[in-house]
Amino acid sequence: MESWQELLRKKSIASLEALAARFGPEHVGDIARLRQAAENFEFRISPAMVDLIKSPGDPIWRQYVPTVQELEIHDGIVDSLDEDANSPVPNITHRYPDRALFLVSPVCASYCRFCTRRRKVGDPEKIPMAQLESAFRYLEEHKEIRDVIMSGGDPLLLSDRRIDDICRRLRAIPHLEVLRIGSRVPCHLPERITPDLCAILKKYHPLYINTHFNHPDELTPAAVKALGMLADAGIPLGCQTVLLKGVNDDVEVMKELMQKLLVARVRPYYIYMCDQVAGAEHFRTAVEKGLEIIKGLRGWTSGLAVPHFVIDAPGGGGKIPLLPEYVVKLTDKEVVLRNYAGKVYRYKQGAKDAPEPVLVG
Ligand SMILES: *Cc1c(COP(=O)(O)O)cnc(C)c1O
């Protein structure tokens, strides 16, 4: 049987010419102009995603095919989350008190055009794998870090041996209580989730994986099987979805996605507003769209299927949650609330804590 590496190498679409040959040049457009977009940021569509495209311009196509809009930069920011400013050593972003982001892989199976890290993903010089030593040392020295998030690029595109080595090294650091992996491989390259990989990962519990699905069609039988294998290895699975214009900016589409994730044993974790990234601005919706989606989920389907809706604040502010307005009024006596269906309810306030006595002198 073909290995996942061969499959990715031989059956992906990685050039505009190959895309035109497969779907028809009239759907691809002006290759000479698009080449600039494909040079600015890596282009590859993995085999599972190529197979999922029903017609050019559909929600799967939009996520991976370069457009000339990528070249029209308005208010986008190259490093919109200030990750590099919060980076004490190469490959580490340490922004929150007790957890750190650790970039362990420069490559992805498919390259999402809306990538937040499009400034460096796909470029091994910008996510240098030869310098992981300083990152490990930083994590060892910073005892306040109890949760490390491996990301990239996609960590699960590393070889089994490399993944084993990195996890073993992290597990040897006593204060790292929790390991996390962020990966779109269960969606992009489900063939990569092998019994061998699962056997390696399960040695390093507590290990969490946050995956990334954006459209209900992405939960193919192969993806669901891969997720099931990870869940059977005891790995709690979450999903980080990005709200994208023309892909999933619709209550019914999002509801179906969240419900299908739950059936596939994945607990939806975040819906992100699309970051204000230079080259990805045409994917951004109004914030109200995200609030409308949360309003359309909460109460209308399983609470387990309702993620947090967040904006990762430009300039490195971190993830900030947004909620539709359920509190109509809050006084010392009562809170007036609106439920999911719009009906109004009152809840009598409990007693406030007595103020702390002030010590004088
Ligand atoms: C998202 C993120 C985290 C993890 O945040 P959680 O809310 O704990 O999932 C950690 N560090 C950075 C830099 C991040 O962007």
The ligand as a Gaussian input file, in Angstrom:
#p B3LYP/6-31G(d) Opt

LIG

0 1
 C       -4.409000      30.260000      21.137000
 C       -3.137000      30.384000      21.820000
 C       -2.888000      29.673000      22.996000
 C       -3.900000      28.728000      23.617000
 O       -5.047000      29.405000      24.046000
 P       -6.222000      28.593000      24.729000
 O       -7.312000      29.608000      24.879000
 O       -5.691000      28.074000      26.030000
 O       -6.596000      27.468000      23.817000
 C       -1.667000      29.831000      23.604000
 N       -0.733000      30.668000      23.094000
 C       -0.952000      31.379000      21.978000
 C        0.118000      32.298000      21.496000
 C       -2.157000      31.250000      21.292000
 O       -2.363000      31.951000      20.172000

